[in-house]
Amino acid sequence: MKINTLLSSSVAIASILFLISSCTTTQNLYSWHDYEDITYQYNKKHTEELKVKVLEEYQNMIQKQNGIRATVPPGMYAEYGYMLYKTGKKEEGIRFLKEEIKLYPESEVYISRIIKQLEK
């Protein structure tokens, strides 16, 4: 009888500890700030005001990363660089596209093709 009670108590304690530990929140790898909302708004309506907001938000994401990796999310340098290029800041845009390759070497084939197209 004591063994059953001890076993039941152990199972109950283990279950409680499991439930408590599964309730903790995990920190994200990257800080996305207001990326989804502002990008959606800009893609829905291409206004000059929204373009400025998007560029500011991207710059904010690049400068202030609070995620576990403390680095810019994949594709962020590329997206920011491409937008800079389209707004007339061509050299700065290309520089950010190249930063994407440095930070995420697996993107080299794709980003290099974009850079080659832009430099034509």
C-alpha positions as CSV (number, residue, x, y, z in Angstrom):
1,M,0.0,0.0,0.0
2,K,2.8,2.4,0.9
3,I,4.5,1.7,-2.5
4,N,1.3,2.6,-4.4
5,T,0.9,5.8,-2.4
6,L,4.6,6.8,-2.9
7,L,4.3,6.0,-6.6
8,S,1.1,8.0,-6.9
9,S,2.7,11.0,-5.1
10,S,5.8,10.8,-7.3
11,V,3.7,10.8,-10.5
12,A,1.6,13.7,-9.2
13,I,4.7,15.8,-8.4
14,A,6.3,15.0,-11.7
15,S,3.1,16.0,-13.5
16,I,2.8,19.2,-11.6
17,L,6.5,20.1,-12.4
18,F,6.0,19.3,-16.0
19,L,2.9,21.5,-16.3
20,I,4.7,24.4,-14.5
21,S,7.7,24.2,-16.7
22,S,5.6,24.0,-19.9
23,C,3.9,27.3,-18.9
24,T,7.1,29.4,-19.2
25,T,7.4,31.6,-22.2
26,T,10.3,31.3,-24.5
27,Q,12.2,34.3,-25.9
28,N,12.2,34.8,-29.7
29,L,15.3,34.3,-31.7
30,Y,14.8,37.8,-33.3
31,S,13.0,41.0,-32.5
32,W,10.4,41.7,-35.3
33,H,9.1,44.9,-33.7
34,D,6.1,46.1,-35.8
35,Y,7.4,44.4,-39.0
36,E,4.2,42.5,-40.0
37,D,1.8,45.4,-39.6
38,I,3.8,48.1,-41.3
39,T,4.9,45.9,-44.2
40,Y,1.3,44.7,-44.7
41,Q,0.1,48.3,-44.7
42,Y,2.8,49.4,-47.2
43,N,2.1,46.4,-49.5
44,K,-1.6,47.2,-49.4
45,K,-1.1,50.9,-50.2
46,H,2.2,52.2,-51.6
47,T,2.2,55.8,-50.3
48,E,5.2,57.9,-49.6
49,E,4.3,58.2,-46.0
50,L,4.1,54.5,-45.5
51,K,7.4,54.0,-47.4
52,V,9.1,56.4,-44.8
53,K,7.5,54.4,-42.0
54,V,8.6,51.1,-43.4
55,L,12.2,52.3,-43.8
56,E,12.2,53.7,-40.3
57,E,10.8,50.4,-38.9
58,Y,13.4,48.3,-40.8
59,Q,16.2,50.6,-39.5
60,N,14.8,50.2,-36.0
61,M,14.8,46.4,-36.4
62,I,18.4,46.5,-37.6
63,Q,19.6,48.7,-34.7
64,K,17.6,47.3,-31.8
65,Q,17.7,43.5,-31.7
66,N,16.5,42.0,-28.4
67,G,16.1,38.4,-29.5
68,I,18.2,35.5,-28.2
69,R,20.5,35.7,-31.3
70,A,20.9,39.5,-30.9
71,T,21.2,39.8,-34.7
72,V,19.1,41.0,-37.6
73,P,16.5,38.4,-38.8
74,P,17.1,36.6,-42.0
75,G,16.2,38.7,-45.0
76,M,16.1,42.0,-43.1
77,Y,19.3,43.4,-44.6
78,A,18.2,42.3,-48.0
79,E,14.7,43.8,-47.8
80,Y,16.0,47.1,-46.3
81,G,18.8,47.3,-48.9
82,Y,16.4,46.7,-51.8
83,M,14.0,49.4,-50.5
84,L,16.9,51.8,-50.1
85,Y,18.0,51.0,-53.7
86,K,14.5,51.7,-55.0
87,T,14.4,55.0,-53.2
88,G,17.6,56.2,-55.0
89,K,20.2,55.3,-52.3
90,K,21.7,52.7,-54.6
91,E,25.2,52.3,-53.1
92,E,23.8,52.1,-49.6
93,G,21.2,49.6,-50.8
94,I,23.9,47.3,-52.4
95,R,25.9,47.5,-49.2
96,F,23.0,46.2,-47.1
97,L,22.4,43.4,-49.7
98,K,26.0,42.4,-49.3
99,E,25.6,42.5,-45.5
100,E,22.8,39.9,-45.9
101,I,25.3,37.6,-47.6
102,K,27.9,38.1,-44.8
103,L,25.4,37.4,-42.0
104,Y,23.6,34.6,-43.8
105,P,26.0,33.0,-46.3
106,E,23.3,30.5,-47.5
107,S,21.6,33.5,-49.2
108,E,24.6,34.2,-51.4
109,V,23.3,32.6,-54.6
110,Y,19.9,34.4,-54.4
111,I,21.2,37.8,-53.2
112,S,24.1,37.8,-55.6
113,R,21.6,37.4,-58.5
114,I,19.6,40.4,-57.2
115,I,22.8,42.5,-56.9
116,K,23.8,41.5,-60.4
117,Q,20.4,42.5,-61.8
118,L,20.5,45.9,-59.9
119,E,24.0,46.7,-61.1
120,K,23.1,46.3,-64.8
